[in-house]
Amino acid sequence: MSKLIYLDNAATTSVRPEVFEAMKPYYLENYSNPSSVYSFAGEAKKAMEDARKVIADSLGAAATEIYFTGGGSESDNWVLKGVAEAYRAKGKHIITSKIEHHAILHTCEYLEKHGYEITYLDVDENGLVTPEEVEKAIRPDTILISIMFANNEIGTIEPIAEIGKVAHEHGVLFHTDAVQAYAHVPINVQEMNIDMLSASGHKFHGPKGIGFLYMSNKVKIGPLIHGGSQERSRRAGTHNVPGIVGMAKAAWLAHAKMDETIAKETALRDHLIGRLEKEIPYCRLNGDRVKRLPNNVNFCFRFIEGESLLILLDQNGICASSGSACTSGSLDPSHVLLAIGLPHEIAHGSLRLTLSEDNTMEEMDFVADQAKKIVERLRSMSPLYDDFVKQQKKQ
Amino acid sequence: MNRTVVGLSGFFEGTKGEGFIRAGQSLDVTNLFIPSECVCVKFDFTDRMPVVRNCRFWKGMVIDMTGNKNKTVVVGMSGGVDSSVAAYLLKEQGYHVIGATMQIWQQEDRCSIEKEGGCCGWSAVEDARRVAHMLDIPYYVMNFRDEFQEKVIDYFVEEYRRGRTPNPCIACNRYVKWESLLHRSMEIGADYIATGHYARIVQCANGRYAIAPSVTAQKDQSYALYNLTQHQLAHTLMPVGDYTKPQVREIAAKIGLEVANKPDSQEICFVPDQDYAGFIERETGQKELPGNFVTVDGRILGPHKGISHYTVGQRKGLNLAMGHPVFVTKIRPETREVVIGEAEDVFTDRLTADHINYMAADHFEEGQKVTAKIRYSHAGAKCVIERCGAEEITVRFLEQVRAVTPGQAVVFYEDGVVLGGGTIC
């Protein structure tokens, strides 16, 4: 096995050395609690507010609209539970989609148990939600629309600005889970009609355990985490200053060369997609070809078990995944692939490769070669494939 | 005839010349004494580890101890002592060992499985991962939820609805632990799978593979393994079957395995509260219909809770005031009747079994005398094969046996080796 080829950047990313360096002083030197009175705490407080400004600027938001959280899941939980509680006088109906991350879906299920009604919108075969479907689902008692910016499995980018416009025309709050998209593609909350947006530091070469929620000043919801008066009394808990500084540094680096990164990742992505499609029969690219995250490749290979494919790739030093990594490391057919209409048995044979700008063309070629070899091997042992070939010969 | 055993290290026991073979060593057994009563060879003498017991030797047989290095084995790991020691032993024997835990539980909140010491719950994954890391072997979680649902849970429910008493462990072994795990393992390049079962695999004089009870009869698991196929057995290693449980614990302590002293799982892992009837109602979404207790001659004794609450031979929980102990003697699913009889009505000297799996034997002969176990805890009883058709076997016991239960397995043994078995009709 040669060196490791890491193609699971949708699960998490490496921390950039510059990010790590930026964080270090806030562990070793300026370790103060920014909520303290003494002047020693001033340094940390300033660093934190600078970080807030960097993130606000990257979204076209005001610094007072950025709330630091423990990550994407916390931000999603906060939005759903907070809006549900604060706006229940208006109604108990929430609209979301069938392909959201579990941080949204499982929180919605929790709310359903507490008397809320959730509409889970269907998506088309590429995973797209349409603004028309959103509009049709809106009712007088709808209090929130939450649609992800880009899907974590198949990389499809949703028409966020249009959905936000529909939401605002009907006076409904609009949230987007942008964990996979923030710092990967340009986002402007004003232009895109976004009231709330969740993001997570470790998805863009920042540290783990830190994220933020952008929340427009017009949204009035209470805290999810009760306690001290941090984050203008809306999110208690001592500030994770090194995390905040690191996340902002990573966000700044990403935005400074976003065009360049997008161009590079897109070239790598399209080369890999092209080779897999051309060289492996009976495969299917999942997700939209154009409205797609620049770093996402997701395929289904018929007649094989995704789990075996992942293990064999691992044995060749390739880190890949099949959908979300949030469970025990074992696979169930993905709810996203089922939602885009794939049958159960095909949804089992999926492969997600998510790149970063650190990857190279040579790596893409190596992965394509290995994937081809492994799929051939697995098909040679697959009774399903055997039956299929026999069937083909008869015709 | 030159036959070789390929392996790297392990115990070697002959009647004469007992000893330990080290990695890379060869042992010439030309002059070993051949015990007259020996019936079988423990392992395939071309590619098995060299633990030889009660075996048939060939003159000039050479033990070549170098070949395991190129063999890959996937060990089904539960995080418990037995499978952890199995992985350790195989690694010591030179195999390329990969650890795997099967994920079979159906819902993430149904995690009571592991509390009962089951093999496949959340804590199993965490414990097994830690052991694999300690042994420095690759480790994966493999998902067999669909297979488990279809081959074990659906079967379990269906059998109870048919008034039978299933043994889901047997189905799980054959279809999930072996069929699915072996196929998945071979896909990823393995030659064998291994488990921590207290049983041994022998190759018989007729060339067939069979399960033999472990060296310690107290913890023999051969009954639940009777249904494995020849292909499955040929690709399976059971390294702890050569040790007693105290020896296995000793090995675990010696190598510093921090495995919890988990209770052995005895009951059905997916029904931890033992409420089978409640489980079946939840699974099917249907309330079970009640029926009547009746006597052998058709007299109605009163209503019962539904046939899935009862099993043949049952005395407790009938709530019938007859003035003396009575027993379930038969269940009639078509009329939902549970037949009640006296103690002697529960005894019989005949049974018929179908879905026969042949193991050491490739056929049975009428008049053949064998030992049969009719449930996991049964000590075994002598019987004669009375009739053997293409689909069914009927046997007659020399002495009457208690509570022959449709749906349970009957497993036939001879000289301590599993000949085969079937499902009691």
Contacts between the chains, C-beta under 8 A, distances in Angstrom:
chain1	res1	chain2	res2	distance
A	305	B	184	6.8
A	305	B	187	6.9
A	307	B	140	7.7
A	307	B	142	5.9
A	307	B	143	6.1
A	307	B	184	7.0
A	308	B	184	5.9
A	308	B	187	4.1
A	308	B	188	5.5
A	311	B	140	5.5
A	311	B	188	4.7
A	312	B	187	7.7
A	312	B	188	5.7
A	312	B	189	7.3
A	314	B	138	7.7
A	314	B	140	8.0
A	315	B	138	7.7
A	315	B	188	7.3
A	315	B	189	7.3
A	327	B	108	7.9
A	328	B	103	6.5
A	328	B	122	7.0
A	328	B	125	5.3
A	328	B	141	5.5
A	329	B	125	7.7
A	329	B	140	7.5
A	329	B	141	4.7
A	330	B	103	4.4
A	330	B	125	8.0
A	330	B	141	3.7
A	330	B	142	6.5
A	330	B	143	4.3
A	331	B	143	4.9
A	332	B	143	6.4
A	332	B	145	6.6
A	377	B	187	7.7
A	378	B	187	5.7
A	381	B	183	7.6
A	381	B	186	6.7
A	381	B	187	5.6
